[in-house]
Amino acid sequence: MTTIKQILMGIAVATSVCVLPNHSVNAASLINFEPLDGKLPDGSVAIDNMAITNQFSSLGVTFGIDRNLDGLPDAGLFPRLEAVGYSDPVPAFESIKGGVYDIAAPGFENRLGSFFLRGVGSLTKGESLLISYTSPTNAASAEIWDIDGHPVIGAEQWEVQALGSDLSVIDSIVSPAGTTFALDGSPWLWSFDRPEKDIYAIRVNYTGDTRNVGLAFDNFSPLAVEGSEPEPKTSVPEATSAIGLLIFGTFAYRLRKAK
C-alpha cells in the first residue's frame, strides 16, 4: 500500500508542476488604441477626444505631453483618443488620398483602425508627445501618420527621441521630410532596438517647417519592434515540465531502491 501511495504522490506532484503556467515568456503587446468591447485596458469606455494618461499602465506605459522638454509630463496637458473620420471639429490630419480628415489612404484602413492617438489639438504647437515607462525597455516601435508637405507651405517632419534614466536623449530617429503624396494618409514606422534596457521614456517632437499640422500616432509596440518577437518553440520542453519529470524520476528511483 505504501508503494502505491508513493507512486500516486509522485504522479500528482509531477502533473501539478507540469501544468503550472510559464509566465516568463511574455510577448510584447501592441497598443493600437482599439477598445475591446468598447473599453480600454483600465476598464474605461473609449470615447472620441478622451484624454489619454494611464489607461495603458497595465502594459507598463503612461502618456503625456512634454511642452518644456524636461522629460516629464506637463500638468493639465494630455494627448487625446481620436476616432477616425471627421466626427468632431478637432481632426489630427487631412488626407488628400483619403479624401477627408482622419481617414486613411486606400489600402491602409485596417491599419489605422477605428481609433488612434492625437495631440492636444489640431496643431502641435510644440506640445511633444511623451511616453513614460514603468520599467525601462531596449526596444519599441510605432507609427506616425500622414507626414506630408507642400513646396509652398513647407514640409512636415518628426523626431522621435529615446530618453535615458536621467531623461536626457540617448538615441533619436528623424522622419523623412513630407512631400505632397508620399506618406499622405499612410504610416511612417519608427523603431529603436538597443543592446540594453536603457530607454525610460520616448518623446515625439515636431521639427517640420510648416505649422498647420497635427499628430497622428498609432500601433505602438512598447517592448519590442513590431514583428520581431520570437515565436514560441513548442518542440522544446518548458522548464516547469522538466522540473516535473525530475521530481517524478526522483520518486521512481526511490521506489526502485526500496525494493
C-alpha positions as CSV (number, residue, x, y, z in Angstrom):
1,M,0.0,0.0,0.0
2,T,2.8,2.4,0.8
3,T,4.4,1.8,-2.6
4,I,1.1,2.6,-4.3
5,K,0.7,5.8,-2.3
6,Q,4.2,6.9,-3.2
7,I,3.6,6.2,-6.9
8,L,0.3,8.2,-6.8
9,M,2.0,11.0,-4.9
10,G,4.8,11.2,-7.5
11,I,2.4,11.4,-10.4
12,A,0.3,14.1,-8.7
13,V,3.4,16.3,-7.9
14,A,4.8,15.8,-11.4
15,T,1.5,16.6,-13.0
16,S,0.8,19.7,-10.9
17,V,4.2,21.1,-11.7
18,C,3.9,20.4,-15.4
19,V,0.6,22.2,-15.8
20,L,1.8,25.4,-13.9
21,P,1.7,28.3,-16.4
22,N,5.0,29.6,-17.5
23,H,4.8,33.4,-17.1
24,S,8.5,34.1,-18.0
25,V,7.7,34.3,-21.7
26,N,5.5,37.3,-22.3
27,A,5.1,38.6,-25.9
28,A,5.2,42.4,-26.3
29,S,1.7,43.9,-26.5
30,L,0.7,46.1,-29.4
31,I,-1.1,49.3,-28.4
32,N,-3.3,50.2,-31.3
33,F,-5.8,52.2,-29.2
34,E,-8.7,50.0,-30.3
35,P,-11.1,49.3,-27.4
36,L,-12.0,45.7,-26.5
37,D,-15.8,45.5,-26.1
38,G,-15.8,49.3,-26.1
39,K,-13.3,49.6,-23.2
40,L,-9.6,50.4,-22.8
41,P,-7.3,48.2,-20.6
42,D,-8.2,50.1,-17.4
43,G,-11.9,49.5,-18.0
44,S,-12.8,53.0,-19.1
45,V,-15.2,53.4,-22.0
46,A,-13.4,54.6,-25.1
47,I,-14.9,57.9,-26.5
48,D,-13.7,60.3,-29.1
49,N,-11.4,63.1,-27.7
50,M,-10.9,61.5,-24.3
51,A,-7.7,62.4,-22.5
52,I,-5.2,59.5,-22.5
53,T,-2.9,59.2,-19.5
54,N,-2.7,56.0,-17.5
55,Q,-5.3,53.8,-19.3
56,F,-2.5,51.6,-20.6
57,S,-0.4,51.5,-17.4
58,S,-1.1,47.7,-17.1
59,L,1.2,47.4,-20.2
60,G,3.9,49.4,-18.5
61,V,3.5,52.8,-20.1
62,T,1.7,56.1,-19.4
63,F,1.1,59.0,-21.9
64,G,1.5,62.7,-21.5
65,I,2.6,66.0,-23.1
66,D,6.1,67.4,-22.6
67,R,5.9,71.0,-23.7
68,N,9.1,72.2,-21.9
69,L,11.2,69.2,-23.0
70,D,12.2,68.2,-19.5
71,G,11.2,64.6,-19.9
72,L,8.3,64.9,-17.5
73,P,4.5,65.1,-18.3
74,D,3.1,68.6,-18.0
75,A,0.2,69.1,-15.7
76,G,-3.2,69.7,-17.5
77,L,-2.0,68.7,-21.0
78,F,-2.9,65.3,-22.4
79,P,-2.9,63.6,-25.8
80,R,-6.4,62.5,-27.0
81,L,-8.0,59.4,-28.3
82,E,-9.2,60.2,-31.8
83,A,-11.9,58.4,-33.7
84,V,-11.3,58.1,-37.5
85,G,-13.3,60.3,-39.7
86,Y,-14.3,63.9,-39.3
87,S,-16.6,63.2,-36.4
88,D,-15.6,66.3,-34.4
89,P,-14.1,69.8,-35.0
90,V,-10.6,68.7,-33.9
91,P,-9.0,66.5,-36.5
92,A,-5.4,65.2,-36.5
93,F,-4.7,65.2,-40.2
94,E,-6.1,65.8,-43.6
95,S,-5.6,63.1,-46.3
96,I,-5.9,64.0,-49.9
97,K,-5.9,60.3,-50.8
98,G,-8.4,59.5,-48.1
99,G,-10.5,62.5,-49.2
100,V,-11.3,63.8,-45.8
101,Y,-10.0,64.4,-42.2
102,D,-8.6,61.5,-40.2
103,I,-9.2,58.9,-43.0
104,A,-6.5,56.5,-44.1
105,A,-5.4,56.3,-47.7
106,P,-7.0,53.4,-49.7
107,G,-5.4,50.1,-48.5
108,F,-4.4,51.4,-45.1
109,E,-7.9,51.5,-43.5
110,N,-7.4,48.3,-41.4
111,R,-4.0,49.5,-40.2
112,L,-5.4,52.8,-38.8
113,G,-8.5,51.0,-37.4
114,S,-11.2,53.0,-35.6
115,F,-9.1,54.9,-33.1
116,F,-5.6,56.4,-32.8
117,L,-3.8,58.9,-30.6
118,R,-3.5,62.6,-31.5
119,G,-2.0,65.6,-29.8
120,V,-3.8,68.2,-27.6
121,G,-5.4,69.8,-30.6
122,S,-5.3,70.1,-34.4
123,L,-1.9,71.9,-34.2
124,T,1.1,70.5,-32.4
125,K,2.2,74.0,-31.1
126,G,5.4,72.4,-29.6
127,E,3.4,70.1,-27.4
128,S,5.5,66.9,-27.7
129,L,4.0,63.5,-27.0
130,L,5.7,61.8,-24.1
131,I,5.5,58.1,-23.3
132,S,6.9,57.2,-19.8
133,Y,7.9,53.6,-18.8
134,T,7.3,51.9,-15.5
135,S,10.4,49.8,-16.2
136,P,13.0,50.5,-19.0
137,T,13.0,48.8,-22.3
138,N,15.6,48.3,-25.0
139,A,13.2,48.3,-28.0
140,A,10.0,49.9,-29.2
141,S,8.3,50.9,-32.4
142,A,5.2,52.8,-33.6
143,E,3.8,54.8,-36.5
144,I,3.3,58.5,-37.2
145,W,0.7,59.0,-39.9
146,D,0.3,61.5,-42.8
147,I,3.7,63.1,-42.9
148,D,3.2,65.3,-46.0
149,G,4.1,68.7,-47.3
150,H,3.9,71.3,-50.0
151,P,6.5,73.2,-52.0
152,V,5.0,76.5,-50.9
153,I,3.9,76.0,-47.3
154,G,6.7,73.6,-46.3
155,A,7.2,70.0,-45.1
156,E,6.1,68.1,-42.0
157,Q,8.8,66.2,-40.1
158,W,9.2,64.5,-36.8
159,E,12.0,63.4,-34.4
160,V,11.5,60.5,-32.1
161,Q,13.8,60.6,-29.1
162,A,14.7,57.8,-26.6
163,L,15.3,59.2,-23.1
164,G,17.6,57.5,-20.6
165,S,17.5,57.2,-16.8
166,D,18.3,60.9,-16.3
167,L,15.7,61.8,-19.1
168,S,18.4,63.0,-21.5
169,V,18.3,62.0,-25.1
170,I,20.3,58.8,-25.7
171,D,19.0,57.9,-29.2
172,S,16.8,59.5,-31.9
173,I,15.4,58.9,-35.3
174,V,14.2,61.6,-37.7
175,S,11.3,61.0,-40.2
176,P,11.7,61.9,-43.8
177,A,10.5,65.4,-44.8
178,G,7.0,65.3,-46.0
179,T,6.2,65.6,-49.7
180,T,2.8,66.1,-51.3
181,F,1.8,62.5,-51.7
182,A,4.5,60.1,-50.3
183,L,3.0,59.5,-46.8
184,D,-0.4,61.1,-47.3
185,G,-2.9,59.2,-45.2
186,S,-0.4,56.4,-44.6
187,P,2.1,55.5,-41.8
188,W,5.8,56.0,-41.2
189,L,7.2,53.3,-38.9
190,W,10.0,54.2,-36.5
191,S,11.8,51.8,-34.1
192,F,14.5,51.6,-31.5
193,D,16.4,48.3,-30.8
194,R,19.2,48.9,-28.4
195,P,21.6,46.3,-26.7
196,E,20.5,47.2,-23.2
197,K,17.2,48.2,-21.4
198,D,18.1,51.8,-21.0
199,I,15.0,53.6,-22.5
200,Y,13.0,55.2,-19.7
201,A,10.8,57.4,-21.9
202,I,10.1,58.2,-25.6
203,R,9.3,61.7,-26.8
204,V,7.9,62.6,-30.2
205,N,8.8,66.1,-31.3
206,Y,7.6,68.1,-34.3
207,T,10.6,69.5,-36.3
208,G,8.9,70.4,-39.6
209,D,8.8,73.9,-41.1
210,T,5.1,74.1,-41.8
211,R,2.8,75.0,-38.9
212,N,-0.6,73.7,-39.9
213,V,0.0,70.1,-38.7
214,G,-1.3,67.7,-36.1
215,L,0.0,64.4,-34.6
216,A,-1.5,61.1,-35.5
217,F,0.2,58.2,-33.6
218,D,-0.8,54.6,-33.8
219,N,0.3,50.9,-33.4
220,F,2.7,51.4,-30.6
221,S,4.8,48.3,-29.6
222,P,6.3,49.4,-26.2
223,L,8.6,46.4,-25.6
224,A,9.9,45.3,-29.0
225,V,10.0,46.2,-32.6
226,E,6.7,45.1,-34.0
227,G,7.0,41.8,-35.8
228,S,10.4,40.9,-34.2
229,E,9.0,39.0,-31.2
230,P,10.3,35.4,-31.2
231,E,7.8,32.6,-31.9
232,P,7.3,30.1,-29.0
233,K,9.3,26.9,-29.5
234,T,6.7,24.2,-28.9
235,S,9.2,21.4,-29.6
236,V,11.4,22.4,-26.6
237,P,10.0,21.4,-23.2
238,E,9.3,24.2,-20.8
239,A,11.3,24.4,-17.6
240,T,8.2,23.6,-15.5
241,S,7.7,20.3,-17.4
242,A,11.4,19.4,-16.9
243,I,11.1,20.0,-13.2
244,G,8.0,17.8,-13.0
245,L,9.8,15.0,-14.8
246,L,12.8,15.3,-12.5
247,I,10.6,15.1,-9.4
248,F,8.8,12.1,-10.8
249,G,12.1,10.5,-11.7
250,T,13.3,11.0,-8.1
251,F,10.2,9.2,-6.7
252,A,10.7,6.3,-9.2
253,Y,14.4,6.0,-8.2
254,R,13.5,5.8,-4.5
255,L,10.9,3.2,-5.1
256,R,13.4,1.1,-7.0
257,K,16.0,1.5,-4.2
258,A,13.4,0.4,-1.7
259,K,12.7,-2.9,-3.5
